[in-house]
């Protein structure tokens, strides 16, 4: 069950759609909505929180950052109140990536937006979705930069490769799968997963979901170009409003890099994607 939903609050052009989507999700699941706006400065700089000292050089630089976050929270309050969901506003003295990943420990789901090249900072080394997905202990729902309309996804596609990440994502998505009109499990065969192996998992997979009241359709097909774009193509073909998949990360430094499948989906998805690591 979803009892606490964490949504990233900022002043980007995608923030209103993101907050409306999260509020609608919280309303549907009778969940508490936590809106978190980030200061934008590492907590290591202000470990006890930021306190403005009027007239100082420090205040001239940092006060506008705090004011931006506070203004974003005002917008969040208005949206959550209008949609009548129990909610809490939180000013977090940290950067967005680490702040969201840490606060996710106390939520069931994190809602963020897909990176938008038109709003990206040219010197930003870490993409927000990548970092939050790989460092959050909870599933992350990434909304597309096309600003998906709020509301439950009627048809859901679940990517399945038999790995632990896929199993984690499947379990995390159960509250959403319960509300779907149709659930399709897509197993794409390739060098790392043969058709026979994936077919052998079908009985246990369907039984697991059946015990949770979910009756999916499962299809096994050969990958046509790459798994990420194959899943997006299939989601479009089936008119799915949500894609669920596991994310595999690999990097020599702090595991900040997602695998190719996840990266392709995050770059090109036009529907919400739920990922779990």
Secondary structure, 3 states (H helix, E strand, C coil): CCCEEEEEECCCCCHHHHHHHHHHHHHHHCCEEEEEEECCCCCCCCCCCCCCCCCCHHHHHHHHHHHHHHHHHHHHHHHHHHCCCCEEEEEECCCHHHHHHHHHHHCCEEEEECCCCCCCCCCCCCCHHHHHHHHCCCEEEEECCCCCCCCCCCEEEEEECCCHHHHHHHHHCHHHHCCCCEEEEEEEEECCECHHHHHHHHHHHHHHHHHCCCCCEEEEEECCCCHHHHHHHHHHHCCCCEEEEECCECCCCCCCCECHHHHHHHHHCCCEEEEEC
